[in-house]
Amino acid sequence: MRRLFPRSTRRSLGLMMHADGLALAQASAPAQGPLHIQHWHWLALQDAPKTQHSLLAGWPDPNWLRMARQQAGCAAQDTALAIEEARLRRFSLQLQSGLNVREQVKAIELELQRQMPWPLSDTVWDFHCLTAPTGPSAAEQHQRPEWLVAAMQAQAVQHVEVLATQRAWVAACEHWCRAAGLWLVRLEPAWQAEQRWRRQPQPASDTAAQRLAPEVQAQVGGLALGVFTP
């Protein structure tokens, strides 16, 4: 879920919260050449000060995160954050083929109103197409009568996946990031970030990365790359 436009095109930070710490990965986008992870780091929550002033329950003091990441050499501010699975609603829809983006949005909003346990106005959501429309090619359409083309398009469907969460929680994430000196660009589930990482050429693992479990490394690395790529 892309929330804000990135302010920088050079560096990004992937951040994922765990029960015992924060996993960080800083990505770099050089003027020429592929994206790569510049820094890995793990911040143990046992090192965080005990405070009741965090903007998100169970999350560390953002001022501690600001200082800790700077000490770790993570200077990136544009941030992608993993959304908690418990706060995520995910479902698939079939939409009529040939709808433009505005029509797709209206159709999804109608379904959200039926499925979400809170009002649509309190929802932040995004979607992507799972499969391409199954209609005829442009050449085939040109060779067929207009009534037949219209009938075939009316029968075709487009499959989309929708992800949604509560607006208040997203706003709290944005405030927490700003308090930590970060600019929240993207929110997405960890499994989606991991899929992105698996599609990238695998970089050589450094010492800091080896401290992270392979699954966590893939997830937080995918988050960092997600600031630049879909």
NORKAQUI-V23417 format. One record per pair of residues at least 24 apart in sequence whose C-alpha atoms are under 6 Angstrom apart, sorted by the first residue. I is the first residue (numbers start at 1). J is the second residue. If there is no record, write none. Layout:
BEGIN
I|J ; I|J
END
This chain:
BEGIN
1|126 ; 1|186 ; 1|187 ; 1|188 ; 2|186 ; 3|185 ; 3|186 ; 4|185 ; 6|78 ; 6|185 ; 11|76 ; 12|76 ; 12|78 ; 12|79 ; 12|224 ; 13|76 ; 13|79 ; 13|224 ; 14|79 ; 14|80 ; 14|220 ; 14|223 ; 14|224 ; 15|81 ; 16|82 ; 20|45 ; 21|45 ; 25|221 ; 27|224 ; 40|208 ; 40|209 ; 41|208 ; 55|176 ; 62|179 ; 62|180 ; 63|180 ; 66|180 ; 77|182 ; 77|183 ; 78|183 ; 79|183 ; 79|184 ; 79|185 ; 80|185 ; 80|186 ; 80|187 ; 80|223 ; 81|187 ; 82|187 ; 82|188 ; 82|189 ; 82|190 ; 83|187 ; 83|188 ; 83|189 ; 87|165 ; 88|164 ; 88|165 ; 89|163 ; 89|164 ; 90|162 ; 90|163 ; 91|161 ; 91|162 ; 92|160 ; 92|161 ; 93|159 ; 93|160 ; 94|157 ; 94|158 ; 94|159 ; 95|157 ; 95|158 ; 96|157 ; 96|158 ; 97|156 ; 97|157 ; 97|158 ; 122|166 ; 122|167 ; 123|165 ; 123|166 ; 123|167 ; 124|164 ; 124|165 ; 124|167 ; 125|163 ; 125|164 ; 126|162 ; 126|163 ; 127|161 ; 127|162 ; 128|160 ; 128|161 ; 129|159 ; 129|160 ; 130|159 ; 130|160 ; 131|159 ; 133|158 ; 190|219 ; 193|219 ; 193|222 ; 193|223 ; 194|218 ; 194|219 ; 194|222 ; 196|222 ; 197|222
END
